[in-house]
Amino acid sequence: MKRFILAVGLLSLAGTAFADGKSCEELKAEIAAKLDAKGVSSYSLEIVDKGAGAGGKVVGTCEKGTKEIVYKR
């Protein structure tokens, strides 16, 4: 049981490290695919510098937290 908990902990850390390395375009494409699958239409996703306040809802961060993906309807 201890090994299982250790393995789950290590995998969660590895997943977090992998997500930090994801490019903004890649993450934007994944978010767009999820929105399209849910039937959402007439939206835009923008990549902006963190804290730029693009007037929408922040739905993701990328490039190690330096940029944000903003959803506008």
N, C-alpha and C positions, 0 to 999 in steps of 0.2 A: 504494500500500500504506500509506503514511503517513497518507493521508486516511482510509482505512478504519479504522485503529487509533484515530485521533483521534475519528472518529464513534462508534465503539464505546465509547470512554472517556467521551465526553460523554453518550451515552445512558444509560450505567450511573449516572452522577452524577445525571442527571435522574430516573431511576427511584428512586433513594434519596431524593431530595428529595420526590418525590411520595408515597412510602410514609410519610414522617414526618407528612404532613398528613392521613393517613387516620384517620377516626373509629374509636373502639373498637367501636362497634356494627357498623360495616361490616366490620372485620377479624374480629370474632367470627362474623359470618354467613358469611364466606368460609371460615374454619377449620371451622365446623360443616358446611358443604357438602362439604368435602374428607373429613371423617370419615364423613359419611353415605354418600358415594360409595364409600368403602372398606368399608362394611358394619359400622362400629363402632356398637354400641348401648350403652345404659345409661351414659351419660357426662354430665358437666356442664361448662360453660365459665363462668367467673366473671371479671369485670373488677374488679381490685383495684389499690390504690395500689402503686407499685413498692416492693419490699422488705417488703410486708405479710406475706408468708409464709403464704399461705392453705392450706397443706397439700397442695398438688398440684404438678404439673409445669407450669412456665411454657412456653407454646407461642407466645407473641407479645407484642410491646410496641406501645403506641400512644400517641397524644397526645404526640408528641415524646419518648418514653421515660419519661413520668411515671406511666404505668399499665401493668399487665401483664394478660395473659389467661392464666388458670390452668385447666388440664385436670384433672378428677377423674373417676375411674372408679368 
